[in-house]
Amino acid sequence: MRPAEYPAPERILLHISDTHLRAASTPRLFGALDGAAQLARALEVIEESGIRPDAVVFTGDLVDLGESGAYADLRALVEPFAARIGARVLWVMGNHDDRQAFRTELLDEASDLRPVDRVDELDGLRVVTLDTSVPGHHYGELRDEQLAWLDDVLATPAPLGTILAMHHPPVPAVLPLAASVELRDQSRLASVLRGTDVRAIIAGHLHYSTFATFAGIPVSVASSTCYAQDLTVPVGGTRPQDGAQAFNLVHVYDDTVVHSVVPVDAPRTLEHIDADEAQRRLRLADVAPVTAVRRDAPTEPIPLLR
């Protein structure tokens, strides 16, 4: 039989962004949206699919108002889910997050106002978390010491390369108003990243899925599980919508990284070919089925490095 062009991916990441949970006692976002219920629905869809990622990466705006109770609710939703599918959980700060509550509620660390930058290793794949938030503001920024730290981390390549996870994406925004909340002075980050082993940048913040390159590196922006921006809004405006919620899957191969946008709610199923039938059809096509190799990801978090 003829082998498929690509073997199974080396690593799989589940990329979720902008969950915007509020505490149960706080009025709902836009008076209508329950971020926790929206996230629970997304996690249900993911678990039912049977996919088993090595890690779940949340790229910021985990909660909407920085409330400790909202972080506790988020953790209560996500950690049992991650345990059931055997995945690590990697949290990234966003502009709606609060560093003190983020550290105490999600990382079990002492309250601290320093940026939450860290490195996690997934059996050779390095995931670098970069905190682009600016307390009290919605735009993004990176301090000189953060860039120096990143430069030092990237000086030594990782066996499977590096994925950079951040909230504010270093890409042009197609909605004009987003210029007020973009990542500032992006050229400084580009100068650090060029020539390194960073294979992809994953981010959120925009509330719609989009792709670009930055310093020659592919950038993948995940939409939100809470609400999405309507890109059919009359030019020049913005129009958030309770619809088109999505998450991303990131499949890391030896020589490429594949980013896939997955809607939380598919409108209508037209056909279902189960795994056994898919294997049968591959054999009929004289193609050897790809066998997924699932390596057990470490369960202990890597200590904060800065």
Salt bridges, closest charged atoms under 4 A:
GLU5 OE2 - ARG2 NH2 2.70
GLU10 OE1 - ARG11 NH1 3.98
GLU10 OE1 - ARG295 NH2 3.59
ASP18 OD2 - HIS20 NE2 3.62
ASP18 OD2 - HIS207 NE2 3.33
ASP34 OD2 - ARG28 NH2 3.54
GLU44 OE1 - ARG41 NH1 3.31
GLU47 OE2 - ARG84 NE 2.78
ASP54 OD1 - ARG294 NH1 3.23
ASP61 OD2 - HIS20 NE2 3.40
ASP61 OD2 - HIS167 NE2 3.37
ASP64 OD1 - HIS20 ND1 2.77
ASP64 OD2 - ARG22 NE 2.81
ASP64 OD1 - HIS96 ND1 3.49
GLU79 OE2 - ARG75 NE 2.67
ASP108 OD2 - ARG75 NH2 2.71
GLU109 OE1 - ARG103 NH1 3.09
ASP112 OD2 - ARG114 NE 2.85
ASP117 OD2 - ARG306 NH1 3.41
ASP120 OD1 - ARG88 NH2 2.72
ASP120 OD2 - ARG118 NE 3.10
ASP131 OD2 - ARG99 NE 3.01
ASP144 OD1 - ARG188 NH2 2.32
GLU145 OE2 - ARG143 NH1 3.62
ASP197 OD1 - ARG126 NH2 3.21
ASP230 OD2 - ARG239 NH2 3.02
ASP265 OD1 - ARG41 NE 3.10
GLU271 OE2 - ARG281 NH2 3.98
GLU277 OE2 - ARG280 NH2 2.75
GLU277 OE2 - ARG281 NE 2.81
